[in-house]
Amino acid sequence: MKYSMKWDLDSLFAGGINSDQLKAKLTQIKTATAALGDLLDRWDAASDAPNYPQFKKLITQLQAIDAGLDQAGIFVMAVGSADIHNPDVAPVEADLQDLDTQLQNVSGKLKKVLVQVPDANFNAMLVDFDLKPIAFNLQEMRNEGKELLDDKTEALINRLNLDGKAAWSSHYDSLVATISVPFHDADGQPVTLSAGQADNNLLGNADPQYRAELLPAWEQAWTDKEQLFADTLNHLAGFRLTEYGAHGVTDFLQEPLKQNRLSAKTLNTIWQVVDENKQFLLDYLDRKAALLGKKHAGWQDVEAPLNLPGGQLHHFTYDEAAEFIIKHYGEFSPKMAALAQRAFENRWIEAEDRAGKAPGGWMESAPETHESRIFMTFTGSPNDVSTLAHELGHAFHSSVMADLPLLRQEYAMNVAETASTFGELIVADANVRAAKTDAEKITLLNAKMDNPLAMFLNIRARYLFETRFYQLRQQKLVTPAELNELMLNAQKEAFGHNLSTYSPHLWASKLHFYIDEPAFYNFPYVFGYLFSLGIYAKAQQAGNFENDYIALLRDTANMSTEQLAQKHLGVDLTQPDFWLAGVKLIKRDVAEFMRLTDSLVK
């Protein structure tokens, strides 16, 4: 094997979770944070003018501390993901949370101090040669400072959050670990499935009958503990709403939109395009159901594979996957290919299929060493290759920003999904083109449709549910029965009442509803997917794509999302035209799927 499937963490901190280097880093962060607070207490904008040397020192130290926390955080997350049974991880995570709270207190104080700086002085700071690169970020900090309460109250809120939102989010993980689903294996023998195993089988098992039998067992497992999950969701949301209210925020979407640097008008346009252009996906689901011998697809069929005669897919070795990604990345951008090769050669990726690993996949960047780490489990399927390409897209995004000030690297979740989805599209299309038979192409197109089905239908349902839940939560505690009803109605609305079965307990089983930060972990995915489709369409036509693409990525934390699109793509995101260009690419795939399967259905 040319490339290792196990990552190297020693270049981050040598010695594992009990590393002396890590302990020294945490001590240094604590000391530096206290020193930054003292320096901030002594800072005076008027006497620091006109060159602001003390403020430059402040902002440099703030970013250095933040980089150190990120560096330590990715390491601890990596250790815990690679071995979920490691008992030494949780205490270090708690130490990191405590340090992060201390830094939040100092950062909040700095934001409030910026509010007190006279406009003339502040405007002079924004055009200073050294501060101009982060002028947008400083303006954001000043705007946020206007919403903050007094220092003691903000410090108390931050401290309470450790046993508030953050605690309830962590508690959710503990509850999920207790979920078990009594079921049977393919031979009918009794087995007990974990939540992760059951979820994987529900969505990915090739046997439609097995999936259909598993769905009620899956729902029953969450029903048995629905009160515990309802309590967790209610209290997490209640803390968040109380925190919003303390800061004068009455619209629960205001903060998520602000975090994503996105206007409500743009979000509404996206949902308008989704709702007005989902019928072709519902038609696709009906065709998929027919191929499965059914009139309508069930919830368990939406993302299921198709097991057609002659449709067996190529099984990739890890080396084959690496070379496939590097090759096809290179067709769009030599720099993307070079970054992917660097990641494989330098062991940035944990891909081994073994017990004891966390489910799912992620990418995080280590700002001090200018590296990334990617976590996933590779089994050789084309979907795994696409997942790997997705995470490497994230890594490329981080890499092209590595020389910028840390504040300029803090892009929002919606644009974070742009480079990753773009990388995934490159490889998914290459997989389809490489199909040797119509049956294989049908299977690969079906796999490629998982994304648009998720964005237009599943995530649309999650957004509808979460919006209505927060509306109700502002008035009262929401019961499990009400949560089930909200979710069922949202799914029926999003899927056009077109499914034969639904998953009313998705509110309990979906981690995204329980993430403490950011809130509304749904619409940014839809934005990122459609935004990347628009860029992908442009890339297929443009000759100088690479430089334009990198320029866009480098600006993702330097302006609003609407300004980003206008500057680099010349489009108005509040209008449907740009989004419809991406929809056309999805329709092209569906049309091809329909053409290839016409002869297979009666």
Secondary structure, 3 states (H helix, E strand, C coil): CCCCCCCCCCCCCCCHHHCHHHHHHHHHHHHHHHHHHHHHHHCCHHHHCCCCHHHHHHHHHHHHHHHHHHHHHHHHHHHHHHCCCCCCHHHHHHHHHHHHHHHHHHHHHHHHHHHHCCHHHHHHHHCCCCCHHHHHHHHHHHHHHCCCCCHHHHHHHHHHHCCCHHHHHHHHHHHHCCCEEEEECCCCCEEEEEHHHHHHHHHHCCCHHHHHHHHHHHHHHHHCCHHHHHHHHHHHHHHHHHHHHHCCCCCCCHHHHHHCCCCHHHHHHHHHHHHHCCHHHHHHHHHHHHHCCCCCCCHHHCCCCCCCCCCCCCCCCHHHHHHHHHHHHHHHCHHHHHHHHHHHHCCCEECCCCCCCCCCCEEEEECCCCEEEEECCCCCCHHHHHHHHHHHHHHHHHHCCCCCCHHHHCCCHHHHHHHHHHHHHHHHHHHHHCCCCHHHHHHHHHHHCHHHHHHHHHHHHHHHHHHHHHHHHCCCCCCHHHHHHHHHHHHHHHCCCCCCCCCCCHHHHCHHHHCCCCCCCCHHHHHHHHHHHHHHHHHCCCCCHHHHHHHHHHCCCCCCHHHHHHHHHCCCCCCCHHHHHHHHHHHHHHHHHHHHHHHHCC
